């Protein structure tokens, strides 16, 4: 007997805790945002503000601010790297893949697939992706809505049957890719520019907006928050300073109370509050 769509959606929402993780694994969550993975030991995020999301950044364990294409971690620091809905935002997917493989030994990539993007395009998504026999085929978008026909029809909003099918079968419209040692991928049109993309303006989340979003949270969101709290209460302590290197030259860092300083290239990064490698100071 096939599960109902409600059961199917519950199973989908629980996919985060059904990954091949060992209790001993040191785990990094790249692009952790407002809903970091419960099992992650370290979080990496680029944006503090609400530029690419609708809820506040969650900082409930060691967190680093950095570009995912220039991560400030030593080679093979992490046993497992989680990248939920990050790849589709990358101007340079090859650089991102290289960094994942440099910093981690294995990992999980989840992203909307190309069919999702054709039916419901997002103007902050730069790539269309399909998993073809274990190889991620990556197609760079030439504009926010490159398929003038399918993108323009707007089936998901205007057609009830398509909308139900789309939201009741999320596994058909997403890629779930687990890798070890090496990520198999191919960029189909590397010559295509994504310079059409304009980064959204910084948008701070007001207290009233946060309250409204909290009131809108459903059972799944509350359950994930509870699971995160439970995991964090029993997490091991990690020495973040020992994991870090300069994101530009991968040189070792000198640590003082306010800054990380790289003797190799002379760059300096803020260490106050949350270590910030997004820009030298």
Secondary structure, DSSP 8 states (H G I E B T S, - for coil): ----HHHHHHHHHTGGGSS---TT--EEEET-TTS--TT-SEEEES-SSSSS-SS----SS-EEE--TTS--B-TT-BSEEEEES-GGG-S-HHHHHHHHHHHBSEEEEEEE-HHHHHHS--TT--EEEEEETTEEEEEE-SSTT--TTHHHH-HHHH-HHHHHHHHH-GGGGEEEEEEES---EEETTTT---TT----------HHHHHHHHHH--HHHHHHHHHHHHHHHT-----HHHHB--TTT---EEE-SSEEEETTT--EEE-SSSEE-SS--
